[in-house]
């Protein structure tokens, strides 16, 4: 429906309402054409792009692969970043907890060693006193003393007590020595395990056989065996680089020995070299005889 204003012959404007059938037919035709060309779909989740097409929110650019406990999942990319940050935070938290436990264990071990060292010091000092007293008693000539003298019984009791105390003090020192040896072995085993764990993450073919080869290489260089047990990951990396360099040089030497073999002499006979300086005495005589 359209309104149109026309001039009135009697004066003034004449507004008439009339129906434009041509306009309505064209509109219906255009509307029908749009319905026929519209792509199928419910229209939800689609947006018109700048070029007039639709953009899909679940395209490949917004989906990422995430591995969790050996299984691969497809998740939105922002969620992947969040999961990776959470995994990194969890890993760092666990590493920090392990470091704190190791530090606490080291501190307790150091306190125990300190206490044992102090006790060992006092034990050694007392042992020296006991042995000095026994030595003084042994140097005295008791043959002139009457065995039935009342002081002899007390003297023998004193010597017996000193001997027993000497044995007890030696036993305590031996116990300290065994405890220190066991603790040192445990420390070596722990250090080796930590070093192997770190080296396995840095070197693909790391194995006990590889470490044994490195230790044999270090022993050949003159490094003491007791130092290898306490070798850190940094020291093992340096040793591994030295070992690889030595192997590379050995392969080069072997290749050079094969590459620089003496070339066959041109025009030489099967009977021997043609250069007199390289002939044996018999070959030289035969060669001279042919020259005459």
Secondary structure, DSSP 8 states (H G I E B T S, - for coil): -EEEEEE-TTSSEEEEEE--HHHHHHHHHHHHHHHHHS-SS--TTEEE-TTS-EEETTSGGGEEEEEETTEEEEEEHHHHHHHHHHHHHHHHHHHHHHHHHHHHHHHHHHHHHHHHHHHHHHHHHHHHHHHHHHHHHHHS--TTS-TT-HHHHHHHHHHHHHHHHHHHHHHHHHHHHHHHHHHHHHHHHHHHHHHHHHHHHH-TT--HHHHHHHHHHHHHTT--HHHHTT--HHHHHHHHHHHHHHHHHHHHHHHHHHHS-----TT-BTTB-S-GGG--HHHHHHHHHHH-
